Amino acid sequence: MYPGELIRYMPDRMKSAFLKAEINWDKIEEIRIRTEKPIFLYINNQELILTRDGELSSASSEQKERYIACENELRLILDKISGYSLYAYEDELRQGYFTLEGGHRVGLAGKTVVEQGVVKTLKSIQFLNIRIAHEKRNCGKKAAGKLIENGWLKHTLIISPPGCGKTTLLRDLIRLFSDGFYYEEKGERKRFEGITVGVVDERSELGASVKGIPTMDLGMRTDLMDGCPKHIGIFMLLRSMAPKIIAVDEIGDERDFEAIRQAVNSGCIILATAHGTSRQEIEKKQVFASFLKEQIFERYVVLSGKEGKGTIERIEVAG
């Protein structure tokens, strides 16, 4: 789904304002809709507010009458997203988000229903965060060649603050290693032949699958476990699909680490991401500290948003 098609989920009054605004959908990152609050749009690292007249103004401007979303409008958006059967989506409500075709994710917040310390569902949803996915083919090509040594991919961890493009980069690296690509090494043009990649897509962001079929291009040799916890999906792929590479987004607990150890012991290459600003920062996190000391990862790709989303600050060689 092209980002501009998201307005089909909006009620008529809101849709009209968005159409008048002539939004650059190729640059938009987030739309935040809150009950009885203005609608915020984040475009090219700039925070803007939608007006009733369908214009975009800065958050500090008070000259234009702001579009204030009402509770009924949020309910209509949720009805359209869920096909007018919201509570048929128990798993999505429990996790706090919907993933739409095209990889766009709608975050939800409201009143939680908790039983025995576990969130069972969300109700009275009053806050939406629509995060826009952008598929950027070949955004990983510059990095991909630097992750290869002696013709083979090294175990790699992509480190990035939230919203700086780690999922977009990981998606393209998966495609490149699955399909194969040419790269430069010491002035010589070489070919990496495509190999089998297994992907565990716990939040349905990498493949944006509909009925198990990815709507994003993950490559022709890629097998996908959609909506599956990372540690379970890794073990399932090892048992059933014999991948050469296993790719996972946002690792972060001991179950993930144990599954990665098993995959490495089985001869798989790991391609993963984690939240952080640097290798040194995540090494200080208690959950990562002991695992990273095992030196499984041989390359670290550090991202930032300094020159736009997906800026590669550096690629570090472990050692």
Secondary structure, 3 states (H helix, E strand, C coil): CCHHHHHHHCCHHHHHHHHHCCCCCCCEEEEEEECCCECEEEECCEEEEEECCCCEEECCCCCCCECECCHHHHHHHHHHHCCCCHHHCHHHHHHCEEECCCCCEEEEEEEEEEECCEEEEEEEEEEEEEECCCCCCCCCHHHHHHHEECCEECCEEEEECCCCCHHHHHHHHHHHHHHEEEEEECCEEEEEECCCEEEEECCCCCCCCECCECCCCCCCCEEEEECCCHHHHHHHHHHHCCCCEEEECCCCCHHHHHHHHHHHHCCCEEEEEEECCCHHHHHHCHHHHHHHCCCCCCEEEEEECCCCCCEEEEEEECC
